[in-house]
Amino acid sequence: MIVAELVQQPGREHLPYLTPCPKGRRQTWFNRSGNEISAWINNMMYSNFSKGYPTFTHFPAEDQEMWFRQVAQEFTWNPDHTNVIRDAFVHKVMDNYGKQIYEWKQKWIINQSLTVLSDSKVLISMVNAKESRPALFGILFNIYHFSSIFETICFMFIPHFENFEADYVASQFWL
């Protein structure tokens, strides 16, 4: 059964009614506070994932449809407005999901530390002193930008003969 048919089933009169222009009691829309839509979406995020996705648009189509069908079980609307409801729902989920992913990233970043090892004493001393030289400006800018997301970061010198990974990569590059 398609969603437009589902919302026409009898016995749904008690459900909150989604409409772009809510006027009466039990009528609501996605941008209204206190209608539990955001809480419901957040609950879906915590309980209905087989794996993580960077954005809602990366969800498989069948998962997106399943989420929308879940909305149709919690709310009702004029079946002629199903496409408008679907579009508004997708925008609301994209917004909520994006905010939640950002919040999770911020929690992950806090108290994270990074140690960078390099066999270039000049580079390490410049980074630690926050110096800038025109020849290395791009490299230093990228290092400063990347390191700014960590609470603590340590740049340490490692002798060339102990830096096996870098030595291997460099030797492959010159072949």
BAGURO-703196 format. One record per residue: x, y, z of N, C-alpha, C in turn; residue number from 1. Coordinates in steps of 0.2 Angstrom, whole numbers. Each point is the difference from the previous one (the first is absolute). Layout:
<nufis>
+-------+-------+-------+-------+-------+-------+-------+-------+-------+-----+
:  n.c1 :  n.c2 :  n.c3 : ca.c1 : ca.c2 : ca.c3 :  c.c1 :  c.c2 :  c.c3 :   k :
+-------+-------+-------+-------+-------+-------+-------+-------+-------+-----+
:     X :     Y :     Z :     X :     Y :     Z :     X :     Y :     Z : NUM :
...
+-------+-------+-------+-------+-------+-------+-------+-------+-------+-----+
</nufis>
This chain:
<nufis>
+-------+-------+-------+-------+-------+-------+-------+-------+-------+-----+
:  n.c1 :  n.c2 :  n.c3 : ca.c1 : ca.c2 : ca.c3 :  c.c1 :  c.c2 :  c.c3 :   k :
+-------+-------+-------+-------+-------+-------+-------+-------+-------+-----+
:     4 :    -6 :     0 :    -4 :     6 :     0 :     4 :     6 :     0 :   1 :
:    -1 :     5 :    -4 :     4 :     6 :    -1 :    -2 :     5 :     6 :   2 :
:     4 :     4 :     2 :    -1 :     5 :     6 :    -7 :     4 :    -1 :   3 :
:    -1 :     2 :    -6 :    -6 :     4 :    -1 :    -6 :    -4 :     1 :   4 :
:     0 :    -7 :    -1 :    -6 :    -4 :     2 :     0 :    -1 :     7 :   5 :
:     6 :    -1 :     3 :     1 :    -1 :     8 :    -4 :     5 :     4 :   6 :
:     1 :     7 :    -2 :    -2 :     5 :     4 :    -8 :     1 :    -1 :   7 :
:    -3 :    -4 :    -5 :    -7 :     0 :    -1 :    -4 :    -5 :     4 :   8 :
:     4 :    -5 :     3 :    -3 :    -5 :     4 :    -5 :     2 :     6 :   9 :
:    -5 :    -3 :     1 :    -4 :     2 :     6 :     3 :    -1 :     6 :  10 :
:    -2 :     4 :     5 :     2 :    -1 :     7 :     6 :     5 :     1 :  11 :
:     2 :     4 :    -4 :     6 :     5 :     1 :    -2 :     7 :     2 :  12 :
:    -6 :     1 :     2 :    -2 :     7 :     1 :     3 :     2 :     7 :  13 :
:     2 :    -4 :     4 :     3 :     2 :     6 :     8 :     2 :    -1 :  14 :
:     3 :    -1 :    -5 :     7 :     2 :    -2 :     1 :     7 :    -1 :  15 :
:     5 :     3 :     2 :     2 :     7 :    -2 :    -1 :     1 :    -8 :  16 :
:    -2 :     5 :    -2 :    -1 :     2 :    -7 :     5 :     4 :    -2 :  17 :
:     4 :    -2 :    -5 :     5 :     4 :    -3 :    -3 :     4 :    -6 :  18 :
:     1 :     7 :     0 :    -2 :     4 :    -5 :     5 :     6 :     0 :  19 :
:     1 :     3 :    -6 :     5 :     6 :     0 :    -3 :     6 :     3 :  20 :
:    -6 :     0 :     1 :    -3 :     6 :     3 :    -5 :    -2 :     6 :  21 :
:     3 :    -2 :     6 :    -4 :    -3 :     5 :    -4 :     6 :     4 :  22 :
:    -6 :    -1 :     1 :    -5 :     5 :     2 :    -3 :    -3 :     7 :  23 :
:    -2 :    -6 :    -1 :    -4 :    -3 :     6 :     4 :    -4 :     5 :  24 :
:    -4 :    -3 :     4 :     3 :    -4 :     5 :     2 :    -7 :    -3 :  25 :
:     6 :    -3 :     2 :     2 :    -6 :    -3 :     3 :     1 :    -7 :  26 :
:     0 :     6 :    -2 :     4 :     1 :    -7 :     7 :     3 :     2 :  27 :
:     5 :    -2 :    -4 :     6 :     2 :     1 :     4 :     0 :    -6 :  28 :
:     7 :     2 :     0 :     4 :     0 :    -6 :     7 :    -1 :     3 :  29 :
:     5 :    -1 :    -5 :     7 :    -2 :     2 :     3 :     5 :     4 :  30 :
:    -1 :     6 :    -1 :     3 :     6 :     3 :    -3 :     2 :     7 :  31 :
:    -5 :    -3 :     2 :    -3 :     1 :     6 :     3 :    -3 :     6 :  32 :
:     1 :     4 :     6 :     3 :    -3 :     5 :    -5 :    -4 :     4 :  33 :
:     2 :    -5 :     4 :    -4 :    -4 :     4 :    -4 :    -5 :    -3 :  34 :
:     1 :    -1 :    -6 :    -4 :    -5 :    -4 :     3 :    -7 :     0 :  35 :
:     6 :    -1 :     3 :     3 :    -6 :     1 :     4 :    -3 :    -7 :  36 :
:    -1 :     4 :    -5 :     3 :    -3 :    -6 :     8 :     0 :     0 :  37 :
:     3 :     5 :     3 :     7 :    -1 :     1 :     2 :    -5 :     4 :  38 :
:    -3 :    -1 :     6 :     1 :    -5 :     4 :    -1 :    -7 :    -3 :  39 :
:    -5 :    -1 :    -4 :    -1 :    -6 :    -3 :     5 :    -1 :    -5 :  40 :
:     2 :     5 :    -4 :     6 :    -1 :    -5 :     6 :    -2 :     4 :  41 :
:     2 :     3 :     5 :     6 :    -2 :     4 :    -1 :    -7 :     3 :  42 :
:    -5 :    -2 :     2 :    -1 :    -7 :     2 :     1 :    -5 :    -6 :  43 :
:    -2 :     2 :    -6 :     1 :    -4 :    -6 :     8 :    -1 :    -1 :  44 :
:     3 :     6 :     1 :     7 :     0 :    -1 :     4 :    -5 :     5 :  45 :
:    -3 :     0 :     6 :     4 :    -4 :     5 :    -2 :    -8 :    -1 :  46 :
:    -6 :    -1 :    -3 :    -2 :    -7 :     1 :    -1 :    -4 :    -7 :  47 :
:     0 :     4 :    -6 :    -1 :    -4 :    -6 :     6 :     1 :    -5 :  48 :
:     6 :    -1 :     2 :     6 :     0 :    -4 :     3 :    -7 :     0 :  49 :
:     1 :    -2 :    -6 :     4 :    -6 :    -1 :     8 :     2 :    -1 :  50 :
:     1 :     6 :    -2 :     7 :     3 :     0 :    -1 :     8 :     0 :  51 :
:     6 :     3 :     0 :    -1 :     7 :     0 :     1 :     3 :    -7 :  52 :
:    -3 :     6 :    -1 :     0 :     3 :    -7 :     2 :     8 :     1 :  53 :
:     4 :     3 :    -4 :     2 :     6 :     1 :    -6 :     5 :     0 :  54 :
:    -5 :    -1 :    -5 :    -6 :     4 :     0 :    -6 :    -4 :    -1 :  55 :
:    -6 :     3 :     0 :    -6 :    -4 :    -1 :    -1 :    -2 :    -7 :  56 :
:     3 :     4 :    -5 :     0 :    -1 :    -7 :     4 :    -6 :    -1 :  57 :
:     4 :    -2 :     4 :     4 :    -6 :    -1 :    -3 :    -7 :     2 :  58 :
:    -6 :     1 :     4 :    -4 :    -6 :     2 :    -2 :    -3 :    -6 :  59 :
:     0 :    -7 :     0 :    -4 :    -4 :    -5 :    -7 :     3 :    -1 :  60 :
:    -2 :     0 :    -6 :    -7 :     2 :    -2 :    -5 :    -4 :     4 :  61 :
:     1 :    -6 :     1 :    -5 :    -4 :     4 :     0 :     2 :     8 :  62 :
:     5 :     2 :     2 :     1 :     3 :     7 :    -4 :     6 :     1 :  63 :
:     1 :     5 :    -5 :    -3 :     6 :     0 :    -8 :    -1 :    -1 :  64 :
:    -2 :    -5 :    -4 :    -7 :    -1 :    -1 :    -3 :    -3 :     7 :  65 :
:     4 :    -4 :     3 :    -2 :    -3 :     6 :    -1 :     5 :     6 :  66 :
:     4 :     5 :     0 :     0 :     6 :     5 :    -7 :     3 :    -2 :  67 :
:    -1 :     2 :    -6 :    -6 :     4 :    -2 :    -6 :    -4 :     2 :  68 :
:     0 :    -7 :    -1 :    -6 :    -4 :     1 :    -1 :     0 :     8 :  69 :
:     5 :     1 :     4 :     0 :     0 :     7 :    -4 :     7 :     2 :  70 :
:     2 :     5 :    -4 :    -4 :     7 :     1 :    -7 :    -1 :    -1 :  71 :
:    -2 :    -4 :    -5 :    -7 :    -1 :    -2 :    -4 :    -4 :     6 :  72 :
:     4 :    -4 :     4 :    -3 :    -4 :     5 :    -1 :     5 :     6 :  73 :
:     4 :     5 :     1 :    -1 :     5 :     6 :    -4 :     6 :    -2 :  74 :
:    -1 :     2 :    -6 :    -3 :     6 :    -2 :    -5 :    -2 :    -6 :  75 :
:    -5 :     4 :    -1 :    -4 :     0 :    -6 :     0 :     6 :    -3 :  76 :
:    -3 :     0 :    -7 :     0 :     6 :    -4 :    -5 :    -1 :    -6 :  77 :
:    -1 :     5 :    -3 :    -4 :    -1 :    -6 :     4 :    -3 :    -5 :  78 :
:    -2 :    -6 :    -3 :     4 :    -4 :    -5 :     2 :     4 :    -6 :  79 :
:    -3 :     5 :    -2 :     2 :     4 :    -5 :     6 :     4 :     1 :  80 :
:     2 :     1 :     7 :     6 :     4 :     2 :     6 :    -5 :     1 :  81 :
:    -1 :    -6 :    -2 :     6 :    -5 :     2 :     7 :     2 :    -3 :  82 :
:     0 :     3 :    -6 :     7 :     2 :    -2 :     2 :     6 :     3 :  83 :
:    -4 :     5 :     2 :     2 :     5 :     4 :     2 :    -2 :     7 :  84 :
:    -3 :    -4 :     3 :     2 :    -3 :     7 :     6 :    -4 :    -1 :  85 :
:     1 :    -4 :    -5 :     6 :    -3 :    -1 :     6 :     5 :    -1 :  86 :
:     0 :     5 :    -4 :     5 :     5 :    -1 :     2 :     3 :     7 :  87 :
:    -6 :     2 :     4 :     2 :     4 :     6 :     3 :    -5 :     5 :  88 :
:    -2 :    -6 :     0 :     3 :    -5 :     4 :     7 :    -1 :    -1 :  89 :
:     2 :    -1 :    -7 :     7 :    -1 :    -2 :     4 :     6 :     3 :  90 :
:    -3 :     6 :    -1 :     4 :     6 :     2 :     1 :     0 :     7 :  91 :
:    -5 :    -2 :     4 :     1 :     0 :     7 :     5 :    -5 :     3 :  92 :
:    -1 :    -6 :    -3 :     5 :    -5 :     1 :     7 :     2 :    -1 :  93 :
:     1 :     2 :    -6 :     7 :     3 :    -2 :     3 :     5 :     5 :  94 :
:    -5 :     4 :     2 :     3 :     5 :     5 :     1 :    -3 :     6 :  95 :
:    -4 :    -4 :     3 :     1 :    -3 :     6 :     6 :    -5 :     0 :  96 :
:     0 :    -4 :    -5 :     6 :    -4 :    -1 :     7 :     3 :     0 :  97 :
:     0 :     5 :    -4 :     6 :     4 :    -1 :     2 :     3 :     7 :  98 :
:    -5 :     3 :     3 :     2 :     3 :     7 :     2 :    -6 :     5 :  99 :
:    -3 :    -5 :     0 :     2 :    -6 :     4 :     7 :    -2 :    -2 : 100 :
:     2 :    -1 :    -6 :     6 :    -2 :    -2 :     6 :     5 :     2 : 101 :
:    -2 :     6 :    -1 :     5 :     5 :     2 :     1 :     0 :     8 : 102 :
:    -5 :    -1 :     4 :     0 :    -1 :     7 :     4 :    -6 :     2 : 103 :
:    -1 :    -5 :    -3 :     4 :    -6 :     1 :     8 :     1 :    -1 : 104 :
:     1 :     3 :    -6 :     7 :     2 :    -2 :     3 :     4 :     5 : 105 :
:    -4 :     5 :     3 :     3 :     5 :     5 :     2 :    -4 :     6 : 106 :
:    -4 :    -5 :     2 :     1 :    -4 :     6 :     6 :    -4 :    -1 : 107 :
:     1 :    -3 :    -6 :     6 :    -4 :    -1 :     6 :     4 :     0 : 108 :
:     0 :     6 :    -3 :     6 :     4 :     0 :     2 :     2 :     7 : 109 :
:    -5 :     2 :     4 :     2 :     2 :     7 :     4 :    -6 :     3 : 110 :
:     6 :     3 :     3 :     4 :    -5 :     4 :     4 :    -5 :    -5 : 111 :
:     0 :     2 :    -6 :     4 :    -4 :    -5 :     7 :     3 :     0 : 112 :
:     5 :    -4 :    -1 :     7 :     3 :    -1 :     3 :    -4 :    -6 : 113 :
:     5 :     4 :    -2 :     3 :    -3 :    -6 :     8 :     1 :     1 : 114 :
:     3 :    -5 :    -2 :     8 :     1 :     0 :     2 :    -1 :    -7 : 115 :
:     4 :     5 :    -3 :     3 :     0 :    -6 :     7 :    -1 :     0 : 116 :
:     3 :    -5 :    -3 :     7 :    -1 :     0 :     3 :     2 :    -7 : 117 :
:     5 :     3 :     0 :     3 :     2 :    -6 :     8 :    -1 :     0 : 118 :
:     3 :    -1 :    -5 :     8 :     0 :     0 :     3 :     6 :    -3 : 119 :
:    -4 :     5 :     0 :     2 :     7 :    -2 :     0 :     5 :     6 : 120 :
:     6 :     1 :     3 :     1 :     4 :     6 :    -2 :     7 :    -2 : 121 :
:     1 :     2 :    -6 :    -2 :     7 :    -2 :    -8 :     1 :     0 : 122 :
:    -3 :    -5 :    -3 :    -7 :     0 :     0 :    -3 :     0 :     7 : 123 :
:     2 :    -5 :     4 :    -2 :     0 :     7 :     1 :     6 :     4 : 124 :
:     6 :     3 :     0 :     1 :     6 :     4 :    -4 :     6 :    -3 : 125 :
:    -2 :     0 :    -7 :    -4 :     5 :    -2 :    -7 :     0 :     2 : 126 :
:    -2 :    -7 :     0 :    -7 :    -1 :     2 :    -1 :     2 :     8 : 127 :
:     5 :    -3 :     4 :    -1 :     2 :     7 :     1 :     7 :     2 : 128 :
:     4 :     4 :    -4 :     1 :     7 :     1 :    -6 :     4 :    -4 : 129 :
:    -4 :    -3 :    -4 :    -5 :     3 :    -4 :     3 :     5 :    -4 : 130 :
:     6 :    -2 :    -3 :     3 :     5 :    -5 :    -3 :    -1 :    -7 : 131 :
:     2 :     4 :    -4 :    -2 :    -1 :    -7 :     6 :     2 :    -5 : 132 :
:     1 :    -4 :    -5 :     5 :     2 :    -5 :    -4 :    -1 :    -7 : 133 :
:     1 :     5 :    -4 :    -4 :     0 :    -7 :     1 :    -7 :    -3 : 134 :
:     6 :    -3 :     0 :     0 :    -7 :    -4 :    -4 :    -5 :     3 : 135 :
:    -2 :     0 :     7 :    -3 :    -5 :     3 :    -7 :     3 :     2 : 136 :
:    -2 :     5 :    -2 :    -7 :     3 :     2 :    -6 :    -4 :    -1 : 137 :
:     0 :    -3 :    -5 :    -6 :    -5 :    -2 :     0 :    -6 :     5 : 138 :
:     6 :    -3 :     1 :     0 :    -6 :     4 :    -1 :     2 :     7 : 139 :
:     3 :     6 :     3 :    -2 :     2 :     7 :    -7 :     2 :     1 : 140 :
:    -3 :     3 :    -5 :    -7 :     2 :     0 :    -4 :    -6 :     1 : 141 :
:     1 :    -5 :    -4 :    -4 :    -6 :     1 :     1 :    -4 :     6 : 142 :
:     6 :     0 :     3 :     2 :    -3 :     6 :    -4 :     4 :     6 : 143 :
:     0 :     7 :     0 :    -3 :     4 :     5 :    -8 :    -1 :     0 : 144 :
:    -2 :     0 :    -6 :    -8 :    -1 :    -1 :    -2 :    -7 :     2 : 145 :
:     4 :    -5 :    -2 :    -2 :    -7 :     2 :     0 :    -1 :     8 : 146 :
:     6 :     3 :     3 :     1 :    -1 :     7 :    -5 :     4 :     4 : 147 :
:    -3 :     5 :    -3 :    -4 :     4 :     5 :    -6 :    -4 :     2 : 148 :
:    -2 :    -5 :    -3 :    -6 :    -4 :     2 :     1 :    -4 :     6 : 149 :
:     7 :    -1 :     2 :     1 :    -4 :     6 :     1 :     4 :     6 : 150 :
:    -1 :    -3 :     6 :     1 :     4 :     6 :     7 :     0 :     2 : 151 :
:     4 :    -5 :    -1 :     7 :     0 :     1 :     3 :    -3 :    -6 : 152 :
:     6 :     2 :    -2 :     4 :    -2 :    -6 :     7 :     0 :     2 : 153 :
:     4 :    -5 :    -2 :     7 :     1 :     2 :     4 :    -2 :    -7 : 154 :
:     4 :     4 :    -1 :     5 :    -1 :    -6 :     7 :    -2 :     2 : 155 :
:     2 :    -6 :    -2 :     6 :    -2 :     3 :     5 :    -2 :    -6 : 156 :
:     6 :     1 :     2 :     5 :    -2 :    -5 :     2 :    -8 :     1 : 157 :
:     1 :    -3 :    -6 :     2 :    -7 :     0 :     5 :    -1 :    -5 : 158 :
:     6 :    -3 :     2 :     5 :    -1 :    -5 :    -2 :    -3 :    -6 : 159 :
:     3 :     2 :    -6 :    -2 :    -3 :    -6 :     1 :    -8 :     0 : 160 :
:     5 :    -3 :     3 :     1 :    -7 :     0 :    -5 :    -4 :     4 : 161 :
:    -4 :     4 :     4 :    -5 :    -3 :     4 :    -7 :     1 :    -3 : 162 :
:     0 :     4 :    -5 :    -7 :     1 :    -3 :    -1 :    -4 :    -6 : 163 :
:    -1 :    -7 :     1 :     0 :    -5 :    -5 :    -6 :     2 :    -5 : 164 :
:    -6 :     2 :     2 :    -5 :     1 :    -4 :     1 :     6 :    -5 : 165 :
:     2 :     5 :     2 :     2 :     6 :    -4 :     6 :    -2 :    -5 : 166 :
:     5 :    -4 :     3 :     5 :    -2 :    -5 :    -2 :    -4 :    -5 : 167 :
:    -5 :    -5 :     1 :    -2 :    -4 :    -5 :    -4 :     4 :    -5 : 168 :
:    -5 :     4 :     2 :    -4 :     4 :    -5 :     5 :     4 :    -4 : 169 :
:     5 :     4 :     3 :     4 :     4 :    -4 :     4 :    -4 :    -5 : 170 :
:     2 :    -6 :     2 :     4 :    -4 :    -5 :    -4 :    -3 :    -5 : 171 :
:    -6 :    -1 :     1 :    -5 :    -2 :    -6 :    -1 :     6 :    -5 : 172 :
:    -1 :     6 :     3 :    -1 :     6 :    -4 :     6 :     1 :    -5 : 173 :
:     6 :    -1 :     2 :     5 :     1 :    -4 :     2 :    -5 :    -5 : 174 :
:    -3 :    -6 :     0 :     1 :    -5 :    -5 :    -2 :     1 :    -7 : 175 :
+-------+-------+-------+-------+-------+-------+-------+-------+-------+-----+
</nufis>
